[in-house]
Structure formats: C-alpha cells, structure tokens
Amino acid sequence: VFVKDAPQPAVADPTFGEDMAGITSSIVIRATLVLSWLVAALAQSVRGTAEKASVAAAEYPMREVPTNKHSDLAIASMIAAVATPFVSLAVMFWLKEKGWCGACYLIG
C-alpha cells in the first residue's frame, strides 16, 4: 500500500566526515614521507660504511683456503642423489606387480 505522506527513510549524508578523512589521510601521507626521508638518510650513512669495509677487506685478502674435514659427506650426498631415483623406481615396479596390496603398501 502506497501512502502519499509517509515519512521517508533516513539516508546517511554522503558528505559527513569528509573533512576529517582528508585531514587523517594528509597526516598519514606526511608521516610516510618523513619516514622515507629518514630511511634514505640512514641508508646513505650505512652505504658509506659498507664501502669502507669492502675496501679494507680487499687490502688484506685471504692467504689460506680452509679445508673441510667432512668431505666424505659431500661424496655420500652425491651418491644418494644419483641412487635415489633408481631405488624408488625399483620399489614402485616391485609394488606394481602386487596389485592393490602393492598400492596400499606404497600409500601407507
């Protein structure tokens, strides 16, 4: 039923709070800008220190090359990297011959 003089529902004012939103975003932008300036200034000071350290390291190069006492672990890892695919294929073919039981063994 349509009533001619019925009160209309309240609609929020679309301009409400625009001035506060502008101020808040302006403060955030300014704070971000100041923070980026500080980071850039600190990065410049760190860069100078890092360059000095690299020049000092170049003046005194390493005279001895350190050796690893556990070089047999490197050889074992290379053997394992080569052997693993072959072993896994052999196990999969062996379990494939068992049918469903082999599939369950492979999953479990």
C-alpha positions as CSV (number, residue, x, y, z in Angstrom):
1,V,0.0,0.0,0.0
2,F,1.4,3.3,-1.0
3,V,0.9,6.2,1.4
4,K,1.5,9.6,-0.1
5,D,2.6,11.5,3.1
6,A,4.6,8.6,4.7
7,P,7.9,9.6,6.2
8,Q,10.9,8.8,4.0
9,P,13.7,6.6,5.5
10,A,16.7,8.4,6.8
11,V,19.6,8.4,4.3
12,A,23.2,8.9,5.5
13,D,24.7,12.2,4.5
14,P,27.4,11.4,1.9
15,T,29.5,14.4,2.8
16,F,29.6,13.6,6.5
17,G,33.1,13.2,7.7
18,E,34.9,14.2,4.5
19,D,36.9,17.0,6.2
20,M,38.2,14.5,8.9
21,A,39.1,11.9,6.3
22,G,41.1,14.4,4.4
23,I,43.0,15.5,7.5
24,T,43.7,11.9,8.5
25,S,45.0,10.9,5.1
26,S,47.1,14.0,4.9
27,I,48.8,13.2,8.2
28,V,49.4,9.6,7.1
29,I,50.9,10.7,3.9
30,R,53.2,13.3,5.6
31,A,54.3,10.7,8.2
32,T,55.1,8.2,5.4
33,L,57.1,10.9,3.5
34,V,59.1,11.8,6.6
35,L,59.8,8.2,7.4
36,S,61.0,7.6,3.9
37,W,63.4,10.5,4.1
38,L,64.8,9.1,7.4
39,V,65.3,5.7,5.8
40,A,67.0,7.2,2.8
41,A,69.3,9.3,5.0
42,L,70.2,6.2,7.2
43,A,70.8,4.1,4.0
44,Q,73.4,6.7,2.8
45,S,75.3,6.5,6.0
46,V,75.3,2.7,6.0
47,R,76.4,2.6,2.4
48,G,79.5,4.6,3.1
49,T,80.4,2.3,6.0
50,A,79.9,-0.8,3.8
51,E,82.1,0.6,1.1
52,K,84.9,1.3,3.6
53,A,84.6,-2.2,5.0
54,S,84.8,-3.8,1.5
55,V,87.9,-1.7,0.6
56,A,89.6,-2.8,3.9
57,A,88.8,-6.4,3.1
58,A,90.3,-6.1,-0.4
59,E,93.6,-4.7,1.1
60,Y,94.1,-7.9,3.1
61,P,93.0,-10.9,1.0
62,M,92.7,-14.4,2.5
63,R,96.1,-16.2,2.3
64,E,94.9,-19.7,3.3
65,V,91.9,-21.6,1.9
66,P,90.1,-23.6,4.7
67,T,89.6,-27.3,4.1
68,N,86.6,-29.2,5.1
69,K,87.3,-32.2,7.3
70,H,84.0,-33.9,6.3
71,S,84.4,-34.1,2.5
72,D,83.1,-37.7,2.7
73,L,79.6,-36.4,3.4
74,A,79.7,-34.5,0.1
75,I,80.5,-37.6,-1.8
76,A,77.8,-39.6,0.1
77,S,75.2,-37.0,-0.8
78,M,76.1,-37.1,-4.4
79,I,75.8,-40.9,-4.5
80,A,72.4,-40.6,-2.7
81,A,71.2,-38.1,-5.3
82,V,72.1,-40.4,-8.1
83,A,70.8,-43.6,-6.4
84,T,67.5,-42.4,-5.1
85,P,65.6,-42.3,-8.4
86,F,66.8,-45.8,-9.3
87,V,65.8,-47.2,-5.9
88,S,62.4,-45.5,-6.0
89,L,61.7,-46.8,-9.5
90,A,62.7,-50.3,-8.4
91,V,60.4,-50.2,-5.4
92,M,57.5,-48.9,-7.5
93,F,57.9,-51.6,-10.1
94,W,58.1,-54.3,-7.4
95,L,55.0,-53.0,-5.7
96,K,53.2,-52.7,-9.0
97,E,53.4,-56.4,-9.5
98,K,51.5,-56.9,-6.2
99,G,48.4,-55.1,-7.5
100,W,46.2,-53.5,-4.9
101,C,48.2,-54.7,-2.0
102,G,51.3,-53.0,-3.5
103,A,49.4,-49.8,-4.0
104,C,48.3,-49.8,-0.3
105,Y,51.9,-50.5,0.8
106,L,53.1,-47.6,-1.4
107,I,50.5,-45.2,0.1
108,G,50.8,-46.4,3.7
